[in-house]
Amino acid sequence: MKDGWWRTPVIYQVYWRSFLDSNGDGLGDLGGLQQGLDHLVDLGVDGLWLNPMFPSPQKDHGYDVADYVDVEPTFGELEAFVEFVSTCHERGLFVLLDIVPNHCSSAHPWFVEAMSAPDHPLRSRFHLVEGRGEHGEHPPNDWQSIFGGPAWTRVVEADGSLGPWYLHMFDSSQPELNWNDPAVWDDMEDVLRFWFDRGIDGFRIDVAHGPIKAPGYPEPTHPTDAFIERWDQPGIHDVYKRWRAIAEGYRPERMFIGEVHVGSTQRMMEYLGPEGLHLAFQFSFIKAEWSKASLEATIDEALEFASATASPANWVLSNHDEPRHVSRFAPKVNGDPDLKRGNARARSLLMMMLSLPGTVTLYNGEELGLPEVTDVPDDARQDPAFFRQPEGSTYKGRDGCRIPMPWVHGAPHAGFSTTTSWLPMPEGWDSYAVDLQQQNPSSMLSFYREALALRRATLAGNGEVTCIDLGPEVLAYTVAWNTAVHRIVVNLGEVPLDLDLDGATVLLMSQPDAFINGSLAPDAGVWTSKEAM
């Protein structure tokens, strides 16, 4: 790979628990990832991002890390994983890992040892604060967990007495690391080097805005919004300045992409640049609506942001924390999503996203057109966020976007495993199976392969984007790639759109019948090209 390799790739997010099981325990694993590698190569992606595969009690499916420098035994072994990374490189794929610097597991030796005695020196690695009230019986402040409920849990000392409270912005099994302790900085940097030395090409940083907390743990300015006190503190940029220097000490250079949730575009910009992160996810598409105003504003904002930071936009439609976009963009019919139209819109959105300059992140299974599963039985749910909800909450957690991938039509458990999967597959889930879609040239999988191949053949040059007005229900823009001008048009309306190609060549239609006799179907898109004059 050449320097700057991270500016244009398509990244495939592997939610490894749900990718492919090779040993019959109902969980995706390294063997399954190896078996599925041909699928990813044939898909046409440039690299993989693996959700956490470190040793973990799996209270939050790997985001509760018990050891940052080994591999979860149910996933595989470290030596075999390093060999897998080498195989990926041989096949033209880079590999990114998830790193979780904001918190670890309560089963991590740091925390276990720290809790062994009130005066243990490792306690400085965590946020331990005396409680309020005569006997410290109330939490230190009113900060709330992202998963619901108080962000504090009281320590029970080894002798059974009650001690201070520890901070956890997520589940109580995920104590926050205290970055006021220099040892935390040093140990995390050692983690980076450990994996870089074993061939890992970079990291996706979980909760990249989170590690530094406001001094003194101030009360929330508003009870429902304590964002400024909990997150996005100024000292965070010093962390990533040091990390960037480490990454640039390797050849080819390593990279970081941040999950950054902040209050403004200006705040986001501060995370990027030559002394910060290489990339940050553009989550705007995840929140966008099926309208010209929403989609056009999302594109404009992301490109302006990229220009201001000299950091490429990173486009994403779905991930492991959000409802799948086939369902999200589907119009409702009698309260239920029209998945046929959601599928059509998803194709148009993919075509749009792949035509734009920057990088793209795809989510495990979206190439199959998987919808959100909304009827996971409560007794089968796994997401800790579901179990921390207050009484009366309608939030069901994130399990619906994490249902395992179907591989073989008609096979038990859709070919994902030889046994029941860790999350139950809905009836008929094998109708989305990889083997079935491989045989169908008009399937979602075939469309992804075609669209990704077109992107790879097209992106070269500046990629200057210009929005054009073809009506209030039409998203349209041109992109200048090399000597050609590419035009992408998406019909957001309910009726066919008369469209003049003006001598351009059709490179891609979002579906086989998208553009016929000069008419672009509703929910459909077309990608054309014409040599620049």
N, C-alpha and C positions, 0 to 999 in steps of 0.2 A: 504493500500500500504506500502511496505517496503522501507527503504532508498535505493536509487539507482534505484528506479522504472523507472526513466527516461532514462535508458541506452539502452533499447531494444524495446520500444513500437512502434506500428504503429499508427500514428496520422492522423485523418481525418480532413482536412480543410473544414469548413462549410462557404461558401460565402453566408451568411444568406439571402441576398436579392434574391438569385437565388435558394434556396433549396426547400421550399414549402410554399405556401401561404394558410393561414387558414381562412382569413376574407374577401377575395374578393377584396383587393385593388391593386392586381398585384405585391405585394412585399412579399418575404418570411418573416416569422415572428416566434415568439416563439411558437405559436400554431402549425405551420407547422413543426417546429423542434421536438416538442413533438410527432406529428403524425408520423414523419419519423424516430423516434428513433428505432423502431423495425428493420427497414432497416439497420441501422448502426450496431446494435447489431448482426444481422444475417450476416452482411458482415464480421465481425470478427476483427474490429479495437479495439484498446485499449483505445483510448481517442479522444476528439474533440478539435480542435482549431477553435474558433469563430472569424471571422473578426469583426471589430468594431461594437458594438451594444450600444454605448453610445449616449446620446442626441446629435443631429448634424443637421445642415441645409442640409446635404447630398450633398454639392457641390463636394465632392470627396468620396461620398458613405460611410461616417462614419469616414474616416481618417481626417476629419475636426471636431474635438471633441469640443463640447460646454459645456460639463459637464462630468468629468471623473468618477463620483461616482453615476451614475444613469443609467437607461436604456432608450433608444430611444422609445418614446411612440408608434411609428408605429410598433415596434418590440414586445413590451409587457411591463409588469410592473415589477419593481424591486423585489417585494415579490414573484411573480410567477416565476421569473427567478431563484431566490435563491432556490425555491422548485424544479425547474427543475434540478439544479445542484445536489441536494440531490438525485433525482431520478436517474441521471446518475451514481452517486457513487453506489447506490443500484444495478445497473445493470452492474457494473464492468467497467465503463468508467470514466476516469478523464476528466477535463474540463480546457482548456487554453483560456485566453482572449488575444486580441490584445491590446497592450498599445502603445501610440504614444507620446513619450517624446520629439520629435524633434520640433513639432509645435502643435498648437491648431487651433480652428476656430476663424475667425474674429468676430463671434457671441458669443464667450466665454466671460463671464462677466469680466474676467481680461482685455481683449483687449477693450471691449466696454467702461469700466470705464476709462482705461488708455487714451483712445482717447477723453475723455470728457474735458480735460484741458491740456495745454502744460506742466504744472508743476506737473501733477498727479503722485504720487509715484509709481503707478503700471507700469509706462512706463519703469522702470528698468527691467521688466520681458521680454522685447522684444528688438530686435536690431533696435533701432531708431538712424539714422545717418544723419547728415546734408548733403545736396547734393553738388555737384560740380557746378561751374559756378558762375557768379556774383550774381545771385539771388537763388542759390541752385537748379536750374532748371534741372540739370543732375543727374542721379543716383550716389551714392557715389563711385561705382566702376563698373567694367564690368562683375561681376558675372552673370551667366545666370541660369534661372530656369530649373529644370529637365523637366518640362512640356513644355518648350519653352518660349522664350522672356526673358526680364530682370528679375532678381531676386529681384527687388526693386519696391515698389509702394509708391508714395508720399502721406503723410497724409494730409487730408483736415480737418482743425481744426473746432471746433464747431462754430466759427464766420465766417467760409467760407474762411479764409486765408489758404495759403499753408504752411505746416510745414516740418519736416524732412521726411526721407524715411524709411519705414520699410522693413525688409528682409523677403523673402519667397522663399525657394528653390523649392517649388512646385507651387500651385495655389496662386493667390493673396488673396484668402479667407483663407489661411493657414499661418498666421504669425509665424515665427520661435520664439521659446522660448529662452530666454537668460539665459544660465546656469551659467553666471557670477554672477547672483543674487542668494544668498543662499536660498531665499524663494522658488525658483523653485525646488531646491533639496528637501527641506522639504515637499513641497506640493506633489511632485511626490511620495515620500516615504509614505506619508499618503494615497495616492491612492492605492499603493501596499497593505498596511495593511488593508484598507477598504475591498478589494476584497478577500484577503487571509482569513480574519475573516469571510467571508461569504461562505467559502468552495472552492473558486477557487484554482486550483492546480498549476497554473503557468501562465506565459505570453509569448507570442511571441512578441518580441520588434521590432516595425516598425522602419526602418532606424536607426538601432542600432549604426551605425558608425557616426551619424550626429549631435547630440546635441551640441557638443563643436565646436566653430568656432575659426579660427586663430585670434590672437589679431591684432587689427588695420585694419582688413579687407583688406589685401594686394591685389594688382592687380593680375590677373591670370598670372602665369609664361608663359603659352601659351594660346592664346585666346580661343582655342577650348578645353582646358583641365585645368580647375581650381580645379581639384580634391583635391590636397594637401592643398589648402587654405580653402576649404569649409568643408571637411570631415576628419574623422579619426585623430582627434587631440589627443595629449597625455593625456589630462585631462579626456578623456572619460572613461579610465580604473578605475579612482577613483569613478566614478558614479556606475559602476557595482560591484566594491568591496563592497560598502555599500549596494547595493541591494542584493548581495549574502548573506551577513550577516543577512539581514532581512529574506530571504527565509529559511535559516538554523535554524532560531529561531522557526520555526513551525514543527510540527510532524503530519503526515509525512512531510518531507521537501518539500518545493515548488521549482519550477524550472523556468529557463529562457532559451528561445531559440531565438537567434538573427538573424535578417535579416542584414547581415554584408557584405557590398561591399567595399573591400579595394584593394590596389594595388599589394599585394603579399601574398603568403602563410604565410610568416614570420609575416607580419602585422596581419593576421587573427589569428594566434596563440596567440597573446597578449590579445585577447578578452576572451579566454577560460582558464579553470583551476579552482582550489579550491577557488580562490579569484576573479573569473570572471563569465562569463556565463557558464551554463551547456552544452549548445549545440549551434551550428550555422549551418544554412542550407548549404549543399553542392550543389551549383548551377551548378556544372560542367556538370551534365547530361543534364541540360537544354540547355547548349551550345554545347554539344557533337554531333559528326557526327556518321552516321551508318558505322563505320569502326573499325577494330580491334585496330588500333593505337590509335584512339580517345577514345574508350570505355575502353580499357585496361589502358591507361594513367590516365583516370579519376578515375578508381578504385584504382590504385596504389597510386596516389596522396592523395586521401581521406583517405586511410588506413594508409599511412605514417603520415599524419597529425594527425589522431586519436591516433596513437602510441606516437607521440611527445607531445601531449597535455593531454593524458589520458582522453580525451573527445570523446565519440562515434561519428562516422560519422553519418550525417543525410542525407539520400538519398531522392531526390525529382526529379520528372520528369516534373511536371506542377504546376502552381499556378495561382493566379488571375491577375498577371501582365505579363504573358508570353503566347504565342500561345500554344494551346493544343498539346500534343506530338503525338497523333495519326496523326495529319496533319503535324507536324514538321518533323517527321521521314519518312513520306510517300514519295516515289520517284515520281518525276513529269512525267506525260504523257501529251504531248502537252501543257505543262505549268500548268496543274492542278494536284493536289495531287492524287495519286492512294490510295484511302482510304482503299481498301481491303488489300493492302499490308501494309499500315500504321497501320491498326488494328492488323495484324499478327506480325509486329515488336513491337508494344506496348505490346502485350502479352509476347513476349520473354524478353523485357526489364523489365517488372514487375517481371517475374520469377527470372531474374538475380538479381534485386534489393532486393527482399524479401529473397534471399538466403544469403545475405551478413551480416556480423556483424554490429551492430549499430542500429539506429532508422530510421524509414521510415515515410515520410509525403505524404499522398495521397490528391488529390485535388477534391473537390466537382464535382461529375459527371464523373470522369475519369473511375470509375468502370462500367460505361455504354458504354465506348468507344466513348464518345462525341468528335466530331472533332471541329476544329476551324471554326467559322462562319465568312467568309470573305466578305459577301455581305450585312452587316447591312446597311440600308439606312442612308445617312448622316443626314437626318432630324430626325432620330430616335436614333442617338448616344447620349451617356450620359457621356462618359469619358472626364473630363476637359482637359486632355492632348491633345485630338483631337482638341479642340477649341483654343488652344494656339499655334498651329503649324503655321509657317510662310507660306506665299503664295507659292504655288508650291510644298509643302511637300506631300509625298505619305503616310506618317504615319497616320494610321486610329485609333490609340488608342487601348485600351484593352477590348473593349466591346465584341469582338469576342470570348473570352474565358469565358465570364460571362453570356452567355445566360442561362435562367432558366432551371432546370432539368425537363425532361419529366417523368411523373409517370404512366399515364394510356393511353394505346393505344386506339385510337378512340375517346377519350374524348375531349371536348372543351379545348383548350389551353393545351393539353396534360396532363390534370389533375393537372397541377401546380397551377392553380387558376381558379376561376369562371369568371374571366374577363381578358382582355388583360394584358399581363405581362409587367413589366417595360422596358424590352428589347424584341423586337419582336422575336418570335420563327419562324425558317424557316419552310417552307412547308415540311411535312413528318418527322418532329422532333420526333413525337410520335413513330416512328419505333424504337427508342432507349429506349422506356418506361420501367420503372422498372417492371411493371406487366408482360410485354411481355417477358422480359429476365428471369424473375423468372421461367417461364414455359419451358425454353429452356436450357437443360443441357450443350450445347456447346456455350452458349452466353458469352459475355465478363463478365457480372455480375457473372455468375456461375463460370467462371474461376477465378475471383478475390476471391470469397469465398473459392474455393478449394485451391488456392495458399496461402491465408492468414492462413487457417487452417493448411497447411503443415508447414508454417513458425513457427506457435505457437507450433506445436508438435516437431519441429526439433531443434530450437535454444537453445542450452545448452552447456556450456563448453567454450573453448577459441575462437572457430571460426577462426582458423588460415587459411588464404587464400594463395593459391599458384597458380599463373598463369602457364598454360601449353600451349605448342605450338602444335597445330594440323593443322597448315597451315595458310597462309596469310589472308584468309577470314573467319577465325573461331575464335570466342572469347571463350576461355575455361579456367576453373580454378577449383580447388578443395577447399572445405571448410571442415575443421575437426570439426565436432560437436559430442561431447561425444565420443563414441567408433567407430563411423562410419565416413567414408570419403565420402563426397558428391561431385559429379562432375556436373558442369553446362556447357553445350555446346550450343552455339548459332551459327547457320549458317548465316553468313553475306553475303554470295555469291549469285550468280544467278542460281546455279545448285545444285542438291541434293548432300549431303555429306555422303560418306560411313563412318559409325561409329561403332566401336567395343565396345560393352558394357563391355567386359572383366569380365563377371560374375556378374555385378552390377544389381540392381533392379531399374526399372523405377518408380520414385515417382510422376513425373508430366511431362506432355507434354504441350507445349504452345498452341497447338490446337489438336483436335482429330486425325488428320492425319499427325501430325508433324513427327513421327518416325515410319516407317513401313519397316519391313524386312531389318533392318540394315541401312536404308537410312533416313537421316535427311533432311527435305524439306528446301528450301530457306526461309529466314526470320524466321525460326522456332527455337525453343530451347527445350532441354530436361534436366531434373534434375534427376540424378540417385544417388544411395547410395550403399555403400559396406562396410562391417565390416572391420575395420583396422586390419592389420596382426600383 
